[in-house]
Amino acid sequence: MYKRIRDLREDHDLTQKQIAKILNCSQQVYSNYELGQRDIPTDVLIALSKYYKVSTDYILGLSDNHKK
């Protein structure tokens, strides 16, 4: 899951700081999500899913299907 959120961010040419601003958290907190040092809260998972237009199952690694 952590690699997927990094890959999604990089595929959209965004920085950690830009995504952190969208999620209303600090860049350090978001970095911890990508590194797997902090669990991703459900509300953040949903926000990422909506922003990238992918399913939460895709982010969680339960599906390889990008589409919602």
Secondary structure, 3 states (H helix, E strand, C coil): CHHHHHHHHHHCCCCHHHHHHHHCCCHHHHHHHHHCCCCCCHHHHHHHHHHHCCCHHHHHCCCCCCCC
